Amino acid sequence: MESQLADRLITPVWYHPTLGLLAGGLIAIAELRNLAVFIAALLVYAVGCGVLVSSYRRLTGVWVSGMRRGPAGRISIQLVGTLYVIAGLAALLGLAAGVPGAFLAGGVVAFVAVVVLGRRFDDALRRELRDES
């Protein structure tokens, strides 16, 4: 049963880059230092994530939470932690040290992190599901 599920969980090629744009864009938009714009970006991020989840469910027929035991869950935690570190470093450099473009650079790094770790999560999840069957 899990092996069949693993075969169905093929993430579309656009999924991780789109999620990366949402996460990276949220960090990058902080470069403007405008609370209203940041709140609007936060809403775009939240709605965008909802659209991604519903699209994935429609395409595969299922949704698997990233917060799970095992290697895939550890990659999820690594991704969340990485995004917090990137945002924190961008804030430290941009706000405290006054480095111009720190949030933009953080957004680019966040994009790459989401794409790379998202694909690693997918691979780990499929391996876990195949091993359980």
C-alpha positions in Angstrom: 0.0 0.0 0.0 2.7 2.5 1.0 4.7 1.6 -2.1 1.8 2.5 -4.3 1.5 5.8 -2.4 5.1 6.5 -3.0 4.6 6.0 -6.7 1.7 8.6 -6.6 3.7 11.2 -4.8 5.5 12.7 -7.7 5.9 16.4 -7.0 5.3 18.6 -10.1 8.5 20.3 -11.4 7.1 23.8 -10.6 6.2 23.0 -7.0 9.4 23.6 -5.1 10.5 26.7 -7.2 7.1 28.2 -6.5 7.3 27.5 -2.8 10.9 28.9 -2.9 9.7 32.1 -4.6 7.0 32.5 -1.9 9.5 32.0 1.0 12.3 33.9 -0.7 10.0 36.7 -1.7 8.8 37.1 1.8 12.3 37.6 3.1 13.4 39.7 0.1 10.4 42.1 0.5 11.7 43.1 3.9 14.4 45.0 2.1 11.7 47.7 1.5 11.3 48.1 5.3 7.6 48.9 4.9 5.3 47.1 7.4 2.2 47.4 5.2 4.0 45.9 2.2 5.4 43.1 4.4 2.0 42.2 5.7 0.6 42.1 2.2 3.5 39.8 1.2 2.8 37.7 4.2 -0.8 37.3 3.0 0.4 36.4 -0.5 2.7 33.8 1.1 -0.1 32.3 3.1 -2.6 32.2 0.2 0.2 30.9 -2.1 1.0 28.0 0.3 -2.7 27.1 0.5 -2.9 27.1 -3.3 0.2 24.9 -3.5 -1.3 22.4 -1.0 -4.7 22.2 -2.8 -2.9 21.9 -6.2 -0.8 19.0 -4.9 -3.8 17.3 -3.4 -5.7 17.6 -6.7 -2.8 16.2 -8.7 -1.8 13.3 -6.4 -5.1 12.7 -4.4 -3.2 12.9 -1.1 -1.3 15.3 1.2 1.5 14.0 3.4 2.6 16.2 6.3 6.3 17.1 6.5 6.1 16.9 10.3 6.7 13.2 10.6 9.2 10.8 12.1 12.1 9.6 10.1 14.5 11.2 7.5 11.8 13.1 5.6 10.6 14.8 8.9 14.2 15.7 9.8 14.6 17.4 6.4 11.4 19.3 7.1 12.8 20.5 10.4 16.1 21.3 8.7 14.3 23.4 6.1 12.3 25.4 8.6 15.4 26.0 10.7 17.4 27.0 7.7 14.8 29.6 6.7 14.8 31.0 10.3 18.5 31.3 10.2 18.5 32.9 6.8 15.8 35.4 7.9 17.7 36.1 11.1 21.0 36.7 9.4 19.4 38.9 6.8 17.8 41.0 9.6 21.1 41.1 11.5 23.0 42.2 8.5 20.3 44.5 7.0 18.9 46.1 10.1 21.7 46.0 12.7 24.8 46.3 10.4 23.1 48.3 7.7 24.3 46.1 4.9 22.3 47.0 1.8 20.7 44.2 -0.1 20.9 41.7 2.9 17.2 40.8 2.7 17.4 40.4 -1.1 20.4 38.1 -0.8 18.6 36.2 2.0 15.6 35.8 -0.3 17.8 34.2 -3.0 19.5 31.9 -0.5 16.0 30.9 0.9 14.8 30.1 -2.7 17.7 27.8 -3.3 17.3 26.2 0.2 13.6 25.5 -0.4 14.2 24.0 -3.9 17.2 21.8 -2.7 15.7 20.6 0.6 12.2 20.2 -0.8 13.5 17.8 -3.4 15.5 16.0 -0.8 12.3 15.7 1.3 10.4 14.2 -1.6 13.1 11.6 -2.2 13.4 10.7 1.5 9.6 10.4 1.8 9.3 8.1 -1.2 12.2 5.9 0.2 10.5 5.8 3.6 7.1 4.7 2.1 8.8 2.1 0.0 10.7 0.7 3.0 7.5 0.4 5.1 5.8 -1.8 2.5 
